[in-house]
Amino acid sequence: MSFSYDQELHAMVNDFAPRLFAVVQEYDTESGERDGEIAAWGLTHPDGHTDVTSVEGTRRASTRPSGRPGGSAGRRTSRPG
C-alpha cells in the first residue's frame, strides 16, 4: 500500500499531536440530583507529560511522565497578574 504525501503528513499529525482532555468535577445537588462542570482543560503530549489549565485560566499544573526523575508530581503555578 502506497501513501501519498498528504496521507503521510496527516498520519504524522495524528500520531504526534497532543491529546486534549477535560477535568470534570461532579457533585450532588441539594435536590439529590447529580451535576457536574468542567474544572480544567489538559493536554497530554507524546512524551507523556501533561499540562492542565483551569477553565478560568488562573491555575496551571504540569506533570512529568511516570518512570522519570520527579515521578508524576507536578508543579502548580498561578497566572501572572
C-alpha positions as CSV (number, residue, x, y, z in Angstrom):
1,M,0.0,0.0,0.0
2,S,1.4,3.3,-1.0
3,F,0.7,6.5,0.9
4,S,0.6,9.9,-0.6
5,Y,2.4,12.8,0.9
6,D,-0.9,14.2,2.3
7,Q,-1.8,10.9,3.9
8,E,1.7,10.6,5.5
9,L,1.5,14.1,6.8
10,H,-2.0,13.6,8.2
11,A,-0.9,10.4,9.9
12,M,2.2,12.1,11.4
13,V,0.0,15.0,12.8
14,N,-2.4,12.4,14.3
15,D,0.4,10.4,15.8
16,F,2.3,13.3,17.4
17,A,-0.5,15.8,18.3
18,P,-1.1,16.5,22.0
19,R,-4.3,14.9,23.2
20,L,-7.0,17.2,24.7
21,F,-8.9,16.1,27.9
22,A,-11.2,17.6,30.4
23,V,-11.0,17.5,34.2
24,V,-14.6,17.2,35.3
25,Q,-15.9,17.9,38.8
26,E,-19.1,16.0,39.8
27,Y,-21.3,16.7,42.8
28,D,-24.7,16.0,44.3
29,T,-27.2,18.9,44.2
30,E,-29.5,19.9,47.1
31,S,-32.3,18.0,45.4
32,G,-30.2,14.8,45.2
33,E,-29.5,15.0,41.5
34,R,-26.0,14.6,40.1
35,D,-24.4,17.6,38.4
36,G,-21.0,18.4,37.1
37,E,-18.8,21.0,35.5
38,I,-15.6,21.2,33.6
39,A,-13.0,22.4,36.0
40,A,-9.9,22.4,33.7
41,W,-8.6,21.5,30.3
42,G,-5.5,19.5,29.7
43,L,-3.1,18.3,27.1
44,T,-1.2,15.1,27.1
45,H,2.0,15.3,25.0
46,P,3.6,12.5,23.0
47,D,6.4,12.2,25.6
48,G,3.9,11.6,28.3
49,H,3.9,14.9,30.2
50,T,0.7,16.8,30.7
51,D,-0.3,20.5,31.1
52,V,-3.6,21.4,32.8
53,T,-5.2,24.9,33.0
54,S,-8.3,25.8,35.0
55,V,-11.3,26.9,33.0
56,E,-10.8,30.4,34.4
57,G,-7.1,30.4,33.3
58,T,-5.9,31.2,36.8
59,R,-4.3,27.9,37.8
60,R,-1.9,25.7,35.9
61,A,-0.2,22.4,36.6
62,S,2.3,20.2,34.7
63,T,3.3,16.6,35.3
64,R,6.2,14.5,34.0
65,P,5.8,11.0,32.7
66,S,6.0,8.2,35.3
67,G,9.4,6.5,35.5
68,R,11.3,9.7,35.0
69,P,13.1,11.6,37.8
70,G,10.5,13.5,39.7
71,G,7.8,10.8,39.1
72,S,4.4,12.2,38.2
73,A,4.4,15.0,40.7
74,G,3.6,18.3,39.0
75,R,4.3,21.9,39.7
76,R,1.4,24.4,40.2
77,T,1.8,27.9,39.0
78,S,-0.6,30.8,39.0
79,R,-1.1,33.1,36.1
80,P,0.9,36.3,36.4
81,G,-1.1,39.5,37.2
